[in-house]
Amino acid sequence: MSLSDKLQDKYGKPHLSYSSMKKALIDLSLFDMHMKGVRDPQSDALEFGTMYDMLLFDNKKAHEVYRVVDDGYILERCSLKTQESKSPSMTNEFKEVKASIMIELHEKGHLICSEKDWDAANLMVKRLKDCGIVETYLNGDYQKEIYQEIDGVLVKGYIDCFGGHYISDSKSTRSVEGFRYDVNKLCYDIQAYIYCKATGIEEFYWVVQEKAFPYLPAVVRCTEETLFRGEMKFQSAVSKINAFMDGQISEASKDYMIFEV
C-alpha cells in the first residue's frame, strides 16, 4: 500500500504538505493533530501572516472578509454601567457581548482581527509597494496551487507568487537579519524545495518583512545549498511519516527527538 493510500485511510486525504512535514520533523503528535485538523494553539503568528498575505495578494477580498474587533468596538455595544467600570473587559456583560459578536461575525463568514494587527498589516503592504518590491519580486500568478507527486509522494501546496521564471514567497518576521536562521528552524527550506521541484524552476526568493515599525523589508535569495538541505529534510520527514503509518512507531506520543549540541 502506498503512503498516499495509508494517509487516505487514516486521515481522509492522500497528500502531505510543507506544514505537515514540518510538524512531523518536530513531533509526530503535532503531525497527527495537523492531519486530523486540530487547531494549533500557538497560531497567532500564522493568523497574522494569513491576513497579511490576503491584503498583499487579494486586497479586495481581505476588506470583504476581515472585520476589526477590539475592546472599543465591544464596549460600544455594552451598557453605560459596563463602560464606566474600572475593568470593563472583566465584566460578565463585556464577555457575553464579545461572544455574541464573535458568533455573529463567524456565521456571516468573517474573520476577526484587532485594529493594531489590521493597521500594521496594511502599512507593511504599503511599504512593499512603495519600495518597488511588489512590482519586481511579487509580480505574477498569486496563490498558484500545486498538487502532484514529488519523489513518489503526493504533495499539495500554494505558491504565493509564480513569476514565470522565478518563485517568491511572502514571510513576515521579527527580524530580517534573523530570517536566515528562521529558514532552518521553521523548515522554510522544505517549502522552497517542494515548490522548485514541482515547477522545475530553480530561482526562488523570500520576500521578508519585519512586523514592527518601520516594517523593514528584504529580498532573500534561496541558494542551491539551502534547496539541498530542504530536499534532505523532505526525505527525512517522509521516512518518519512512513514509519509512523507502518506502525513502527505505535503511537505519535511515543516519538522523541535525538540530536547533538
FIDRENTI-295575 format. One line per field, with one value per residue: residue in one letter; y negated, z negated, x negated of N, C-alpha, C in turn. Coordinates in pm, whole numbers, plus 50000, padded with zeros to 5 digits. Layout:
! FIDRENTI-295575
resn	(A;...)
n.c2	(Y;...)
n.c3	(Z;...)
n.c1	(X;...)
ca.c2	(Y;...)
ca.c3	(Z;...)
ca.c1	(X;...)
c.c2	(Y;...)
c.c3	(Z;...)
c.c1	(X;...)
***
This chain:
! FIDRENTI-295575
resn	(M;S;L;S;D;K;L;Q;D;K;Y;G;K;P;H;L;S;Y;S;S;M;K;K;A;L;I;D;L;S;L;F;D;M;H;M;K;G;V;R;D;P;Q;S;D;A;L;E;F;G;T;M;Y;D;M;L;L;F;D;N;K;K;A;H;E;V;Y;R;V;V;D;D;G;Y;I;L;E;R;C;S;L;K;T;Q;E;S;K;S;P;S;M;T;N;E;F;K;E;V;K;A;S;I;M;I;E;L;H;E;K;G;H;L;I;C;S;E;K;D;W;D;A;A;N;L;M;V;K;R;L;K;D;C;G;I;V;E;T;Y;L;N;G;D;Y;Q;K;E;I;Y;Q;E;I;D;G;V;L;V;K;G;Y;I;D;C;F;G;G;H;Y;I;S;D;S;K;S;T;R;S;V;E;G;F;R;Y;D;V;N;K;L;C;Y;D;I;Q;A;Y;I;Y;C;K;A;T;G;I;E;E;F;Y;W;V;V;Q;E;K;A;F;P;Y;L;P;A;V;V;R;C;T;E;E;T;L;F;R;G;E;M;K;F;Q;S;A;V;S;K;I;N;A;F;M;D;G;Q;I;S;E;A;S;K;D;Y;M;I;F;E;V)
n.c2	(50119;49779;49471;49260;49397;49499;49263;49165;49359;49329;49053;48941;48795;48791;48665;48490;48191;47891;47789;48012;48182;48033;48034;48305;48351;48219;48323;48611;48617;48361;48366;48563;48435;48215;48339;48438;48213;48060;47760;47561;47450;47246;47029;46758;46605;46729;46667;46389;46378;46492;46301;46082;46179;46203;45937;45848;46003;46028;45783;45669;45883;45926;45699;45753;45986;45964;45837;45577;45610;45479;45380;45136;45149;45351;45244;45035;45159;45229;45171;44849;44871;45082;44971;44766;44893;45002;45207;45292;45506;45728;45774;45953;45883;45764;45986;46152;45999;45981;46253;46294;46119;46237;46486;46403;46270;46481;46659;46519;46553;46410;46318;46242;45970;45767;45409;45308;45510;45510;45248;45250;45455;45345;45117;45242;45371;45145;45031;45227;45196;44929;44934;45078;45354;45522;45491;45590;45840;45971;46019;46170;46484;46534;46732;46992;47317;47627;47972;48260;48548;48573;48699;48947;48896;48767;48431;48128;47778;47415;47172;46857;46648;46696;46627;46691;46712;46722;46798;46667;46614;46491;46367;46275;46141;46125;46019;45922;45973;46192;46380;46569;46771;46850;46982;47234;47319;47305;47461;47359;47418;47669;47606;47440;47627;47807;47641;47559;47805;47900;47721;47702;47484;47301;47060;46898;46688;46533;46293;46090;45937;45716;45718;45506;45151;44958;45148;45293;45424;45709;45883;46215;46444;46785;47029;47289;47466;47439;47533;47799;47879;47856;48062;48285;48270;48304;48570;48693;48630;48766;49028;49057;49022;49236;49448;49415;49446;49711;49840;49873;49689;49698;49522;49175;49019;49144;49068;48916;48678;48690;48560;48377;48139)
n.c3	(50000;50087;49957;49990;50002;49742;49594;49684;49586;49309;49252;49434;49649;49920;49942;49852;49701;49690;49430;49282;49305;49178;48914;48862;48851;48617;48412;48400;48283;48321;48599;48632;48511;48684;48929;48862;48844;48615;48439;48412;48106;48082;48279;48343;48484;48732;48806;48831;49044;49246;49282;49360;49600;49753;49775;49926;50162;50245;50207;50215;50144;49883;49749;49763;49619;49360;49031;48803;48466;48155;47808;47785;47987;47887;47641;47720;47758;47512;47189;47020;46760;46765;46938;46781;46576;46373;46479;46759;46944;46786;46694;46678;46867;47074;47163;47250;47456;47628;47699;47834;48052;48183;48258;48430;48639;48728;48825;49045;49209;49169;49085;48791;48656;48472;48430;48416;48541;48797;48891;48887;49075;49311;49339;49373;49622;49780;49764;49896;50154;50206;50210;50433;50438;50468;50739;50860;50744;50670;50875;51066;51104;50841;50542;50658;50711;50630;50691;50685;50748;50577;50574;50546;50359;50287;50293;50171;50214;50202;50405;50331;50514;50853;51077;51340;51443;51197;50846;50567;50216;49956;49637;49301;49028;48719;48739;49014;49042;48882;49021;49174;48998;48934;49163;49150;48892;48901;49114;49374;49589;49679;49794;50004;50157;50231;50393;50596;50706;50794;50996;51159;51158;51057;50944;50658;50423;50102;49988;49737;49436;49162;48869;48701;48665;48847;49039;49197;49510;49701;49962;50008;50145;50229;50189;50369;50186;49972;50089;50128;49863;49791;49946;49822;49571;49650;49739;49498;49339;49478;49448;49171;49137;49287;49129;48904;49012;49087;48851;48711;48524;48268;48142;48177;47961;47856;47988;48003;47983;48110;48083;48123;47953)
n.c1	(49916;49943;49797;49976;50221;50229;50242;50485;50661;50629;50654;50825;50735;50506;50261;49954;49818;49616;49646;49738;49518;49320;49416;49406;49131;49070;49243;49429;49678;49774;49789;49988;50207;50231;50295;50541;50684;50684;50672;50383;50266;50081;50107;50114;49923;49938;50201;50186;50006;50161;50362;50205;50094;50329;50409;50198;50201;50467;50631;50888;51056;50966;51062;51328;51357;51233;51298;51259;51222;51208;51156;51289;51483;51643;51724;51889;52127;52210;52365;52396;52312;52127;51938;51835;51713;51428;51272;51370;51349;51346;51595;51909;52101;51950;51800;52006;52121;51903;51869;52110;52082;51863;51971;52176;52034;51875;52068;52148;51939;51706;51366;51180;50995;50758;50751;50495;50334;50451;50400;50119;50057;50160;49997;49753;49786;49815;49558;49407;49504;49436;49155;49099;49076;49297;49366;49137;49059;49289;49465;49685;49861;50081;50105;50083;50181;50031;50037;49922;49711;49407;49097;49220;49416;49733;49803;49940;49985;49956;49830;49709;49636;49607;49383;49322;49041;48937;48994;49164;49200;49394;49308;49360;49172;48982;48730;48539;48270;48239;48375;48241;48185;48438;48519;48403;48485;48769;48818;48846;48695;48775;49020;48935;48792;48999;49166;48991;48915;49161;49228;49008;48849;48568;48504;48563;48718;48748;48967;48928;49043;49028;49235;49261;49274;49033;49122;48928;48835;48707;48533;48468;48257;48282;48040;47853;47749;47926;48161;48086;48059;48325;48430;48316;48438;48701;48697;48631;48854;49057;48969;48993;49269;49364;49271;49427;49685;49667;49666;49432;49367;49565;49747;49815;49745;49528;49308;48985;48711;48374;48059;47744;47535)
ca.c2	(50000;49657;49375;49185;49483;49506;49133;49157;49447;49281;48912;48897;48718;48870;48584;48419;48051;47838;47776;48144;48234;47957;48081;48442;48343;48171;48414;48682;48580;48240;48413;48633;48331;48136;48419;48455;48083;47999;47627;47538;47345;47136;46993;46614;46559;46783;46591;46259;46400;46518;46171;46004;46232;46172;45794;45831;46072;46011;45676;45653;45992;45904;45600;45814;46098;45931;45736;45535;45615;45452;45352;45021;45197;45430;45156;44957;45240;45259;45068;44740;44922;45159;44877;44682;44975;44992;45309;45334;45635;45835;45787;46059;45827;45748;46120;46202;45922;46023;46386;46277;46057;46336;46585;46337;46249;46613;46713;46443;46588;46313;46345;46132;45926;45646;45287;45298;45600;45465;45128;45289;45531;45252;45035;45329;45387;45015;45013;45317;45135;44803;44955;45145;45499;45589;45488;45663;45977;46029;45987;46296;46552;46548;46850;47098;47446;47745;48097;48359;48635;48530;48813;49055;48855;48669;48308;48017;47650;47295;47080;46718;46578;46770;46520;46740;46760;46727;46819;46589;46648;46380;46404;46170;46190;46028;45957;45969;46026;46324;46469;46679;46879;46897;47074;47367;47351;47322;47552;47293;47481;47775;47539;47397;47747;47857;47553;47563;47939;47913;47633;47709;47352;47302;46926;46886;46576;46498;46151;46091;45803;45710;45686;45387;45026;44912;45259;45312;45541;45761;45991;46316;46548;46922;47086;47432;47537;47440;47624;47935;47906;47877;48195;48382;48264;48363;48716;48733;48622;48875;49151;49060;49041;49375;49536;49399;49506;49857;49895;49888;49607;49740;49407;49050;48966;49214;49009;48825;48626;48727;48469;48341;47995)
ca.c3	(50000;50097;49849;50017;49962;49596;49545;49717;49494;49171;49233;49533;49756;49961;49967;49748;49731;49618;49287;49219;49297;49074;48784;48844;48811;48479;48320;48469;48222;48394;48732;48619;48485;48806;49030;48815;48848;48483;48445;48336;48007;48098;48419;48360;48592;48856;48839;48881;49176;49340;49310;49432;49737;49825;49807;50028;50288;50282;50115;50214;50066;49742;49694;49755;49524;49223;48950;48690;48338;48038;47688;47811;48068;47799;47538;47780;47752;47372;47114;46964;46636;46802;46997;46678;46472;46370;46570;46842;47011;46688;46656;46746;46985;47180;47214;47322;47581;47714;47751;47928;48173;48249;48320;48541;48750;48777;48903;49170;49287;49150;48996;48695;48623;48391;48506;48420;48646;48927;48932;48914;49200;49421;49353;49427;49765;49844;49779;50002;50283;50221;50239;50562;50427;50524;50885;50908;50694;50641;50996;51136;51063;50696;50480;50759;50644;50681;50639;50769;50682;50570;50521;50512;50252;50331;50214;50204;50160;50277;50426;50315;50643;50961;51168;51472;51434;51056;50745;50446;50104;49861;49496;49202;48932;48618;48782;49144;49024;48820;49106;49221;48900;48943;49278;49100;48773;48939;49230;49499;49696;49735;49879;50125;50235;50288;50500;50708;50765;50861;51113;51239;51151;50954;50888;50551;50332;49995;49962;49592;49382;49017;48826;48616;48737;48974;49129;49292;49598;49762;50060;49972;50248;50181;50254;50401;50061;49894;50158;50098;49724;49794;50001;49718;49469;49714;49735;49357;49294;49542;49382;49036;49153;49332;49013;48819;49080;49093;48716;48646;48405;48243;48108;48202;47835;47819;48067;47930;48065;48080;48151;48053;47947)
ca.c1	(50000;49863;49815;50099;50333;50229;50289;50628;50732;50621;50691;50924;50671;50390;50142;49882;49792;49500;49679;49744;49382;49250;49463;49356;48991;49066;49313;49536;49806;49816;49826;50115;50308;50246;50366;50678;50750;50689;50611;50260;50292;49986;50126;50132;49835;49993;50321;50142;49948;50270;50424;50104;50087;50452;50402;50095;50231;50608;50668;51034;51113;50931;51154;51461;51357;51192;51366;51178;51294;51125;51235;51376;51595;51729;51780;51997;52249;52236;52437;52315;52254;52007;51842;51776;51650;51282;51216;51484;51329;51360;51736;51985;52167;51850;51768;52124;52133;51792;51901;52220;52026;51780;52059;52246;51941;51835;52180;52153;51822;51599;51253;51170;50860;50753;50719;50348;50283;50503;50325;49980;50051;50182;49877;49648;49812;49788;49413;49361;49540;49364;49013;49087;49060;49416;49357;49020;49046;49421;49541;49714;49985;50083;50166;50088;50188;49959;50092;49856;49614;49268;49019;49312;49508;49830;49787;50029;49939;49993;49718;49755;49624;49540;49346;49281;48903;48900;49099;49139;49286;49402;49294;49341;49074;48940;48605;48493;48135;48251;48454;48155;48198;48577;48530;48370;48567;48910;48819;48884;48618;48859;49118;48866;48762;49124;49214;48896;48923;49291;49236;48887;48785;48464;48488;48662;48692;48839;48988;48937;49070;49043;49371;49255;49243;49094;49157;48817;48847;48584;48547;48369;48247;48258;47922;47857;47722;48049;48252;48040;48096;48469;48454;48280;48544;48818;48680;48633;48993;49132;48925;49052;49413;49383;49250;49545;49800;49646;49675;49302;49388;49703;49830;49746;49694;49405;49200;48897;48602;48236;47967;47622;47506)
c.c2	(49875;49566;49296;49266;49490;49376;49118;49240;49389;49141;48860;48805;48783;48794;48531;48274;48010;47836;47912;48205;48165;48010;48223;48442;48301;48277;48480;48656;48456;48276;48477;48533;48251;48212;48442;48322;48016;47867;47619;47425;47226;47085;46843;46561;46606;46703;46452;46273;46423;46388;46083;46048;46196;46024;45769;45887;46059;45909;45659;45760;45973;45806;45655;45916;46053;45822;45706;45533;45592;45416;45237;45061;45272;45340;45071;45028;45283;45143;44963;44786;44998;45067;44796;44762;44967;45089;45366;45473;45753;45858;45897;46006;45814;45883;46177;46131;45962;46158;46378;46219;46158;46439;46526;46320;46381;46672;46643;46467;46492;46369;46221;46099;45801;45526;45270;45384;45555;45345;45163;45361;45440;45163;45116;45346;45258;44995;45104;45259;45010;44824;45035;45296;45574;45598;45578;45810;46044;46002;46116;46353;46578;46675;46963;47234;47549;47868;48208;48443;48574;48642;48924;49022;48748;48549;48201;47889;47535;47200;46937;46644;46662;46669;46565;46798;46764;46757;46730;46622;46537;46431;46278;46227;46083;45952;46012;46026;46168;46424;46588;46799;46936;47001;47217;47408;47382;47404;47486;47353;47599;47715;47497;47517;47799;47772;47556;47698;47954;47834;47645;47576;47350;47166;46900;46773;46575;46346;46140;45949;45810;45663;45564;45265;45001;45021;45280;45437;45586;45867;46089;46426;46682;46983;47234;47515;47548;47532;47770;47974;47931;48016;48303;48385;48327;48515;48768;48733;48737;49008;49166;49085;49183;49472;49531;49467;49658;49921;49918;49799;49622;49624;49281;48995;49033;49165;48922;48788;48679;48630;48441;48191;47976)
c.c3	(50000;49977;49867;49974;49809;49536;49569;49617;49353;49152;49335;49639;49791;49971;49839;49792;49659;49467;49217;49205;49188;48936;48757;48798;48666;48384;48396;48409;48290;48535;48729;48596;48612;48910;48992;48812;48713;48487;48358;48237;48019;48242;48443;48476;48727;48900;48890;49022;49282;49380;49395;49579;49817;49865;49921;50163;50335;50188;50104;50129;49917;49676;49682;49641;49380;49160;48829;48565;48225;47921;47709;47888;47980;47697;47592;47769;47609;47305;47060;46837;46663;46856;46892;46566;46482;46466;46655;46901;46917;46649;46736;46873;47102;47245;47296;47456;47679;47778;47857;48061;48252;48323;48442;48662;48812;48867;49038;49257;49273;49062;48911;48667;48536;48479;48521;48532;48784;48979;48968;49048;49321;49445;49410;49577;49840;49864;49888;50140;50308;50260;50367;50557;50488;50675;50937;50868;50658;50755;51075;51096;50913;50652;50582;50688;50712;50613;50726;50687;50691;50502;50472;50404;50306;50236;50265;50141;50248;50284;50418;50447;50742;51071;51306;51467;51290;50970;50627;50341;50000;49717;49410;49091;48827;48663;48917;49134;48966;48907;49156;49126;48901;49054;49234;48987;48810;49066;49357;49617;49758;49833;50011;50216;50304;50408;50622;50781;50846;50991;51207;51243;51034;50887;50786;50457;50219;49987;49814;49540;49231;48979;48735;48699;48735;49080;49240;49377;49650;49864;50034;50077;50184;50258;50285;50274;49976;49956;50130;49955;49713;49845;49897;49608;49522;49703;49591;49303;49350;49476;49244;49042;49197;49215;48921;48881;49087;48955;48648;48522;48372;48213;48129;48076;47790;47901;47975;48019;48018;48155;48065;48054;47917)
c.c1	(49912;49888;49944;50222;50344;50283;50439;50709;50739;50678;50793;50868;50538;50259;50078;49865;49664;49527;49680;49604;49302;49289;49414;49211;48976;49120;49428;49674;49862;49861;49965;50229;50337;50327;50512;50754;50764;50611;50488;50284;50197;49992;50146;50049;49887;50115;50286;50085;50053;50338;50332;50096;50212;50456;50304;50137;50376;50671;50819;51100;51086;51027;51296;51468;51332;51278;51279;51263;51194;51215;51333;51501;51695;51799;51895;52131;52284;52311;52341;52245;52125;51899;51768;51710;51498;51215;51329;51470;51343;51505;51803;52050;52069;51820;51884;52141;52024;51822;52010;52171;51945;51865;52128;52156;51897;51943;52193;52030;51705;51487;51231;51024;50868;50719;50568;50290;50326;50424;50181;49967;50070;50061;49760;49664;49780;49638;49358;49389;49455;49218;48991;49074;49177;49406;49246;49019;49179;49517;49564;49848;49979;50155;50188;50081;50098;50019;50036;49758;49475;49190;49111;49414;49602;49827;49882;49976;49984;49873;49770;49752;49543;49510;49301;49141;48854;49022;49065;49243;49279;49394;49284;49254;49044;48816;48562;48351;48140;48324;48372;48164;48340;48593;48504;48464;48711;48927;48873;48809;48694;48959;49055;48836;48888;49167;49121;48904;49051;49298;49117;48812;48687;48446;48600;48621;48794;48847;49023;48961;49090;49183;49377;49217;49094;49111;49054;48839;48711;48621;48434;48370;48215;48142;47942;47834;47850;48153;48215;48077;48247;48505;48424;48386;48672;48812;48687;48776;49074;49097;48989;49202;49444;49370;49371;49666;49790;49649;49542;49292;49535;49797;49749;49681;49565;49285;49113;48779;48467;48146;47844;47605;47358)
***
